[in-house]
Amino acid sequence: MLISDFAIKKPVVTVVTMLALVVFGLFALWNLDTDEFPEVAPPIVNVAVPYPGASPDIVEREVVEPMEEA
């Protein structure tokens, strides 16, 4: 028997089931913890690449720029 046949032959069961779904849905909605303005931390990535003895220009050219392009 298909679900549609059952729903047509037993309308009381169908109505009670729909009412139960609505009641449980409203109950869940009222108990749902929501916040109008939640705390959101922006994603931040820090990368440290040691390059002993190199000047800032060399580090930028040989390390930082290739990492930014990757």
C-alpha positions as CSV (number, residue, x, y, z in Angstrom):
1,M,0.0,0.0,0.0
2,L,1.4,3.4,-1.0
3,I,1.6,6.2,1.5
4,S,-0.8,8.2,-0.6
5,D,-3.4,5.4,-0.5
6,F,-3.0,5.2,3.3
7,A,-3.4,9.0,3.7
8,I,-6.5,9.0,1.6
9,K,-8.1,6.0,3.3
10,K,-7.2,7.1,6.8
11,P,-7.6,10.9,6.9
12,V,-7.8,11.1,10.7
13,V,-4.3,9.5,11.1
14,T,-3.0,11.9,8.4
15,V,-4.3,15.0,10.2
16,V,-3.1,13.8,13.6
17,T,0.3,13.1,12.2
18,M,0.5,16.6,10.6
19,L,-0.6,18.3,13.8
20,A,2.0,16.3,15.8
21,L,4.7,17.4,13.3
22,V,3.6,21.1,13.6
23,V,3.5,20.9,17.4
24,F,7.0,19.3,17.6
25,G,8.3,21.8,15.1
26,L,7.0,24.8,17.1
27,F,8.4,23.2,20.3
28,A,11.8,22.8,18.7
29,L,11.7,26.4,17.3
30,W,11.0,27.9,20.7
31,N,13.8,25.9,22.4
32,L,16.3,26.7,19.7
33,D,19.2,28.8,21.0
34,T,19.7,31.7,18.6
35,D,21.6,34.9,18.9
36,E,20.9,38.0,16.9
37,F,24.5,39.1,16.8
38,P,26.8,36.1,17.5
39,E,30.4,36.4,18.2
40,V,32.3,35.6,15.0
41,A,36.1,35.4,14.9
42,P,37.6,36.2,11.5
43,P,40.0,33.6,10.2
44,I,43.6,34.7,10.7
45,V,46.7,32.8,9.7
46,N,50.2,33.6,10.9
47,V,53.1,32.1,9.1
48,A,56.7,32.3,10.4
49,V,59.5,31.4,8.1
50,P,63.0,31.8,9.6
51,Y,65.6,32.9,7.2
52,P,68.8,33.7,9.2
53,G,71.1,36.3,7.8
54,A,68.8,37.6,5.1
55,S,67.7,41.2,4.7
56,P,64.0,42.1,4.7
57,D,64.1,42.7,0.9
58,I,65.5,39.2,0.2
59,V,63.0,37.6,2.5
60,E,60.2,39.4,0.8
61,R,61.4,38.5,-2.7
62,E,62.4,34.9,-2.1
63,V,59.9,33.8,0.6
64,V,56.9,36.1,0.9
65,E,56.1,36.7,-2.7
66,P,56.2,32.9,-3.7
67,M,54.1,32.1,-0.7
68,E,51.5,34.7,-1.7
69,E,51.4,33.4,-5.2
70,A,51.0,29.8,-4.1
